[in-house]
Amino acid sequence: MLGRTSRWMCLTLAALVAACGSPQTPTDGSREGGGGDTMGTGDGTGGGDTIGGGDVVNNMDAVVDDTPTGGDTMGGGDSVMPGDGSTMCTRPLLACGGRCVNVATDLANCGSCGNACMTGEVCSAGACARMCGIGLMMCGALCVSLATDEMNCGMCGTVCGAGQTCNAGRCMCNTGGTACGSMCVNTNNDPANCGRCANACPMGQVCSAGMCATMCVRGTTLCGGRCINTTFDPANCGACGTVCAAGQVCNTGMCQCAPMLTSCSMMCVNTNVDPRNCGRCGTVCMTGQLCGAGMCRTATMCPMGTTNCSGGCTVLRTDPTNCGACGVVCPAARPVCSDGACVPRG
């Protein structure tokens, strides 16, 4: 009885071993559930669950690392840049290589960005030449107008002081300015020179209409400690700190193009001589043509009494964008060109 029982138990055990043995490999060669679940290490880098054919499914319990990697990134990996790198320049300056240059005189950017003059040449009125053009003088390596250049006023190296401009070769105070020492000031609103030089207003008072007072007179606004008429002030036009660009004037609190100039693409130009806006905005003269009297014409030289300034035949005595010499733009304080010198309006 015992022997028969033992034999039955052995047969049963053998059947169990056969049933619990190694899993059979499917005939198509795929592996089903092989290796069991692969658990991550807790940092989200684990292999995850492996399902037949080697396909990997991310473990839902994995830790996601949301630490930024080098800045904000928008879909597709496109980084958000902190700026567009654009450069804004005011006429007559032009943006070249991220800086503002005067293409009328710049040896490395003569007439246009990247147009470098050869050794021994100068950049005169936007063109490489062997010598400076009419009305210009070489100071160092630049062709300048001694009549209007504030860094070379009257003669090379003579620099006008703060608040001064070069007019007819002499350093002069701007409109309404008074020379107090080496400075030009407006005694109507300067608290350090109120009414006259060196007459300082007490602390807490302002200088209004040339007198020290506790507040600005009617029609003026306190801007930076000074009483300003924002209706006509080109440095505070319509509001404190609003500065009109070269070629503009402040009229009824708005920056507008000066007389003889037209607004084209947010710039004040002289359509009588501008080869990019000849006669009207957007009319560009063809290569080899000059713009004179608002018309593009084929010519090798400008008519008598006019000067070629970067493709435009202009009268230097009256052109506020080429006053006295090519490239000299009259400032907002003296927007009118009269006899080749920038003067106040009216």
Order of alpha helices (4+ residues) and beta strands (2+ residues): alpha-beta-beta-beta-beta-beta-beta-beta-beta-beta-beta-beta-beta-beta-beta-beta-beta-beta-beta-beta-beta-beta-beta-beta-beta-beta-beta-beta-beta
